């Protein structure tokens, strides 16, 4: 449950940087215990829309990915974008 709340907070932080329909879709996924899909989709759209997560957002993405067993290849490209 804690991962879901942290993920929803993270997703909400991208409001205004990603289209609203994506934000609400990912929040809905997280609320329905689909955290892996929500985080995968979030990472993909960050890349698609050229949104660079702030260092603390990237840290949260990494922590959540590890916590929910998301493959590193799904998000690690974001780390290289911030270098």
Buried (B, 14 or more C-beta within 10 A) or exposed (E): EEBBEBBBEBBEBBEEBBEEEBBEBBBEBBBEEBBBBBBBBBBBBBBEEEBEBEEEBBEBBBEBBEBBEBEEEBBEEBEEEEE
